[in-house]
Amino acid sequence: MNPAQKALWYIEGHLRRPMTLDDIAAIAGVSRFHLVRAFAEATGFSVMRYLRARRLSEAARELAAGAPDILSLALDADYGSHEAFTRAFRDHFGVTPEAVRATTCLTKLKLQEPITMISTALDHIDPPRIATGKAFLVAGVGARYNHANASTAGIPNQWEGFHQQCAHIPRQVGNIAYGVCCNGDDAGNFDYIAGIEVADFSDLPREFAHVRIPAQKYLVFTHTDHISTIRRTVNTIWNRWLPQSGMKVADAPTFERYDEKFDKNSGNGGLEIWVPVEG
């Protein structure tokens, strides 16, 4: 397993949490020295420089959108004070946070975009099992993406938001988490909901997204490696396994299923990918 990929996944999924190089190395499963070398070889960045640049870039986006409280942004970016954040922001971008908020312009800032996680296909994938899934309802944190940018920070951050807000979702059923892709269009845009099964939507707070999953025949693939490599499995399913199988994908939501074996903190434990098919 690639330590740099594990580190990237952890950083992007926990940008608003305090973390040290030791924390990241522990998730990557290697020593601090090993991670620093492996990360630099893979990305061209030092680990903590990348983390700092990503946090400041996300803060800059929020400032340009009119974020009113700079201290809250500073704390989210793991700076202990408004002054420390302002000094780091100015050193990095050459302007103050107040100036970015006043101009609402990011074009002159060199923002650090998320480094794309690994997406090459696998040489082998275990055959799926066939299952008939029941109809059920999912509610959680939703956002819209394009398949071209779905591997960036958005989805890992979405899961972070879900875990923070999950307790406020009413009428939950069980403790299985679902990552649902739905409402796709021809341009490659789709909705992604990080959520949990619920009994109904009648008293669901407005800030939560929701989707109805119909009763459906599925191919169920198992992804056993670290979550950071899920795109390799998904790419293999769609570009190798399905075309070779001759099976036709149904126009219905696809979803990831995370049971109690999945560890949201480390990204280990595996998950299932449910792909709807006709027939």
Secondary structure, DSSP 8 states (H G I E B T S, - for coil): --HHHHHHHHHHH-TTS---HHHHHHHHTS-HHHHHHHHHHHHSS-HHHHHHHHHHHHHHHHHHTT-S-HHHHHHHTT-SSHHHHHHHHHHHHSS-HHHHHHH---TTS-------------S-----EEEEE--EEEEEEEEEEETTTTTSTHHHHHHHHHHHHGGG-SSEEEEEEEEEEE---TTSEEEEEEEEEES-STT--TTSEEEEE--EEEEEEEE-S-GGGHHHHHHHIIIIIHHHHT--B-SS-EEEEE-TT--TTT--S-EEEEEEB--
